[in-house]
């Protein structure tokens, strides 16, 4: 996918370069061309702005506005909802001008591109994972950035999406009677997503699966762990009902 996007971007760039040389504005300075492109962007003429920004990045790579033009290429694509192309442009900013003051914002917007591509929990989550990685890199490199709290919140949201997918899979296996497989997925939620709303649900789900397999001793230990971690949980009543089932069996032995 990355090679396809890169090839498309290069094709567009060279096509634009060929068209831009004969449009009567080739005598503009790079600064004037940048201001023209920025005006087009502000007027939401994004494709026309892309043409101008592309010429700057190709013909004036060493200029003072080259990094700005590269950033705005990402912004144009982002505003058009072309998130894969936008991600490519933000990556180019990081790669070609790593010292640019625009790189932190570019890193955040890169993560936001994948965030916008992240689907509902039951679908493939490759873009969710990409977004989490990008947001985590942003927070690690720029912890004092004003957008850092937003990035952390989005990481929590995306982790909850992954947790839901794993929890739903566990619940499906449990419904089908595959309690052993269900427990593997419940364990995945417990270990990887312990700070999400699905963790206490996974603890109780695992206890129920252990009861289903008649492993009452292990179920008791699992329930004790649930009570110690979530003593004030709204799920406590459900835990109390499971405790009654377990205690009734163990007292009969």
C-alpha positions in Angstrom: 0.0 0.0 0.0 2.8 2.4 0.9 4.6 1.9 -2.5 1.3 2.5 -4.3 0.7 5.8 -2.5 4.3 6.8 -3.0 4.1 6.0 -6.7 0.9 7.9 -7.1 2.3 10.9 -5.3 5.4 11.0 -7.5 3.3 10.7 -10.7 1.1 13.5 -9.5 4.1 15.6 -8.6 5.7 15.3 -12.1 2.4 15.9 -13.8 1.9 19.1 -11.8 5.5 20.2 -12.5 5.0 19.9 -16.2 1.7 21.8 -16.1 3.0 24.5 -13.8 5.9 25.6 -16.0 3.7 27.1 -18.7 0.9 28.9 -16.8 2.4 32.4 -16.9 3.5 32.5 -13.2 6.9 30.8 -13.5 8.6 34.2 -12.9 7.3 34.3 -9.3 9.8 34.0 -6.5 9.5 31.0 -4.3 8.1 33.2 -1.5 5.5 34.6 -3.8 4.6 31.2 -5.1 4.2 30.0 -1.5 1.9 32.9 -0.6 -0.1 32.1 -3.7 -0.4 28.5 -2.7 -1.3 29.3 0.9 -4.0 31.7 -0.3 -5.5 28.9 -2.5 -5.4 26.6 0.6 -7.2 29.2 2.7 -9.8 29.5 -0.1 -10.3 25.7 0.1 -9.0 25.3 -3.5 -7.0 22.3 -2.3 -6.1 20.7 -5.6 -4.9 24.0 -7.0 -2.9 24.5 -3.8 -1.4 21.1 -4.1 -0.1 22.0 -7.6 1.7 25.0 -6.3 3.1 23.4 -3.1 4.3 20.5 -5.2 6.3 22.8 -7.5 7.9 24.4 -4.5 8.9 21.0 -3.0 10.3 19.8 -6.3 12.0 22.9 -7.7 13.0 24.7 -4.5 13.9 21.9 -2.1 16.5 24.0 -0.3 14.4 27.1 0.2 13.2 28.5 3.5 9.6 27.6 2.7 10.2 24.0 1.4 9.2 22.4 4.8 6.1 24.7 5.0 5.1 23.6 1.5 5.6 20.0 2.4 3.4 20.4 5.5 0.7 22.1 3.5 0.7 19.2 1.0 -0.3 17.0 3.9 -2.9 19.6 5.0 -4.5 19.8 1.6 -4.8 16.0 1.4 -6.1 15.9 4.9 -8.8 18.5 4.3 -9.9 16.5 1.2 -10.2 13.3 3.4 -7.4 11.7 1.4 -5.8 10.3 4.6 -3.4 7.8 3.1 -2.0 10.5 0.8 -1.9 13.0 3.6 0.0 10.4 5.8 2.5 10.0 3.0 3.1 13.8 2.8 3.5 14.2 6.6 6.0 11.3 6.5 7.9 13.1 3.7 8.1 16.2 6.0 9.7 14.1 8.8 12.0 12.3 6.4 13.2 15.3 4.4 13.3 18.1 7.0 13.5 16.4 10.4 14.7 19.6 12.1 11.7 21.6 10.9 9.5 23.2 13.6 6.5 21.8 11.8 7.5 18.2 12.4 5.7 17.8 15.8 2.5 19.0 14.2 3.1 16.8 11.2 3.6 13.8 13.5 0.3 14.5 15.3 -1.5 14.9 12.0 0.1 11.6 10.7 -1.4 9.9 13.7 -4.7 11.6 13.1 -4.8 10.3 9.5 -4.6 6.7 10.7 -7.1 7.6 13.5 -9.6 8.7 10.9 -9.0 5.5 8.9 -9.5 3.3 12.0 -12.8 1.3 11.6 -15.3 -0.1 14.0 -14.0 -2.7 16.4 -15.2 -5.8 14.5 -13.2 -4.9 11.4 -9.5 -5.2 10.7 -7.6 -2.9 13.1 -4.3 -2.3 11.2 -4.9 1.5 11.0 -5.9 1.5 14.7 -2.5 0.0 15.5 -0.7 2.5 13.2 -2.5 5.3 14.9 -1.6 4.2 18.4 2.1 3.8 17.4 2.1 7.3 15.8 0.4 8.9 18.8 2.7 7.2 21.2 5.7 8.4 19.2 4.3 11.9 19.3 3.8 11.8 23.1 7.3 10.3 23.7 9.1 12.9 21.6 7.0 15.9 22.4 5.5 15.4 25.9 5.2 19.1 26.5 3.3 19.8 23.3 -0.1 21.4 23.7 -1.6 18.4 21.8 -0.1 15.8 24.0 -3.2 15.4 26.2 -5.3 15.0 23.1 -2.9 12.3 21.8 -3.1 10.5 25.1 -6.9 10.6 25.1 -6.9 9.2 21.6 -4.5 6.4 22.6 -7.0 5.4 25.4 -9.9 5.5 22.9 -8.1 3.3 20.4 -6.9 0.9 23.0 -10.5 0.5 24.1 -11.4 -0.3 20.5 -8.8 -3.1 20.4 -10.0 -4.3 23.8 -13.6 -4.5 22.6 -12.6 -6.5 19.6 -10.7 -9.0 21.8 -13.5 -9.1 24.4 -16.2 -9.6 21.7 -14.2 -12.5 20.3 -13.9 -14.1 23.8 -17.7 -13.7 24.3 -18.4 -15.3 21.0 -16.3 -18.3 21.8 -18.0 -18.5 25.2 -21.4 -18.4 23.5 -20.4 -21.2 21.2 -19.3 -23.3 24.1 -15.5 -23.0 23.4 -14.6 -21.9 26.9 -10.9 -22.7 26.6 -10.6 -20.4 23.6 -12.7 -17.8 25.3 -10.3 -17.8 28.3 -7.4 -17.1 26.0 -9.0 -14.0 24.7 -10.2 -12.9 28.1 -6.6 -13.2 29.3 -5.5 -11.1 26.3 -7.9 -8.3 27.4 -6.8 -8.6 31.1 -3.1 -8.5 30.2 -3.0 -5.9 27.4 -5.9 -3.7 28.2 -6.1 -3.7 31.9 -6.9 0.1 32.0 -10.0 -0.2 29.8 -13.6 -0.7 30.7 -13.4 -4.2 29.2 -10.8 -5.5 31.8 -13.3 -6.1 34.7 -15.7 -7.7 32.2 -13.0 -10.0 31.0 -12.2 -11.0 34.6 -15.8 -12.1 35.2 -16.0 -13.7 31.7 -13.0 -15.8 32.6 -14.5 -16.8 35.9 -17.6 -17.9 34.1 -15.6 -19.9 31.6 -13.7 -21.6 34.5 -17.0 -22.5 36.1 -18.2 -23.9 32.8 -15.1 -26.1 32.7 -15.8 -27.1 36.4 -12.5 -25.5 37.6 -14.1 -24.1 40.7 -10.9 -23.6 42.6 -9.4 -21.5 39.8 -12.7 -19.7 39.4 -12.6 -18.7 43.1 -9.0 -17.4 42.7 -10.1 -15.4 39.6 -13.1 -13.9 41.4 -10.9 -12.9 44.4 -8.6 -11.1 42.0 -11.6 -9.3 40.5 -12.9 -8.2 43.9 -9.4 -7.0 44.9 -9.0 -4.9 41.7 -12.5 -3.7 41.4 -14.0 -3.5 44.8 -16.2 -0.6 43.9 -17.2 -1.9 40.5 -20.8 -1.7 39.3 -20.3 -5.3 38.3 -19.9 -6.4 41.9 -23.4 -7.8 42.1 -22.6 -10.1 39.2 -19.4 -11.2 41.0 -21.4 -11.9 44.1 -23.8 -14.2 42.1 -20.7 -16.1 40.7 -19.3 -16.4 44.3 -22.5 -18.0 45.4 -22.3 -20.6 42.6 -18.7 -21.3 43.4 -19.2 -21.6 47.2 -22.2 -23.8 46.8 -20.1 -26.3 44.7 -17.1 -26.2 47.0 -19.1 -26.7 50.1 -20.5 -29.9 48.6 -17.2 -31.5 48.0 
